Amino acid sequence: MEVKRDHILSLPIDNNADIGICRRKGANLATQMGFNKVKSGEIAILISELVTNVIKHGGGKGKIVICQIEDNENKKALEVWCCDSGNGISNFQKALQDGYTGKNTLGIGLGTIRRFSDELEINPLSSPIFKETFFSKNYTFKYCVRSLKWLPSKSWTGLNNNLNIGAASRCKPGEQLNGDSYVINHISPEISVVAVIDGLGHGKEANIASALAKEQILLKPDLPLDSLMKHIHNSIRGTRGTVLGLARINTKINKLYFSGVGNIESFIIAENGKKTLLSFGGIMGHNMRTPKIFEFDFKPDNILCMYSDGITTRWKPEDLDWNEPPQKNSEYILNNYSRQNDDATILIIRNAS
């Protein structure tokens, strides 16, 4: 991907005072770019953690480069490079997990950086000119972390009135955080992107993985479906991972496009019966085959149903009255057929055009 870099801040890291300096400059740039207060605050925390890691774990000296990038589709992101001359991170994936630390600290820094980044890499490749310009003059920097946070585009925010939608979700009984989530993103009056996401396991780590995947679908819903699957996969590396069913519905041409990884059950109820939507094995964020997109007719009165494995398979679609509102059916299935040892989510959509 070709990118253009602008508003470049190149700041040395030498002592604790640099934590506040870098944080304020990064947050100011985020605000100038158009990030809201919440996202600018997340960027401030992210930068604080990166600089703190250099001081505590990276030899005490380094450099951070904060800039705006713009891709060839005019989408903007705040990019942060943070490099040091320490001993590196022996197990980057493990270090991203909360509680892992090589020193007498809480071990939550990289986990926080992961949660507040749309993309996160260690020692990423970049143009030789960029490295020569920013990372070869004062110190010999051995290790770099690159974080990217995309600026949400100002897009159409109405509804797709051709769809009737119902959804129900709950966390595992006894838990406070839901490892499941669902997405309903209307990107035009006739095109919607929807998904059911199941973070592996349950509790906090499952919730983090699921929430990050959901955020990527909300940020970049206009990507081709296979590109969006790859983007989600790369963006949630370092988390526990998810399984996911993802669909794009076009009610202008009455088509549905589907791609899935893992055990999200999905089917269409049509005039000629039930059509199962095929998912491939794997875990988003860990191991994913090349995404395959399946195309289906999605005519008026056809119904899409997607649910996580927290819903049992004891119920039969033919036993339901699909003329009932999707919300009523979603709540009925969740209340009567959800497992007590897992999070559970179901999404039902009728083409009402």
Helices and strands as residue ranges (DSSP letters): E 3-13, H 17-33, H 37-57, E 62-71, E 76-84, H 92-95, H 109-115, E 119-122, H 128-134, E 143-150, E 163-170, E 180-186, E 191-199, H 204-219, H 225-235, E 242-250, E 255-261, E 265-270, E 273-276, E 282-283, E 287-288, E 294-297, E 303-307, G 317-319, H 326-337, E 344-351
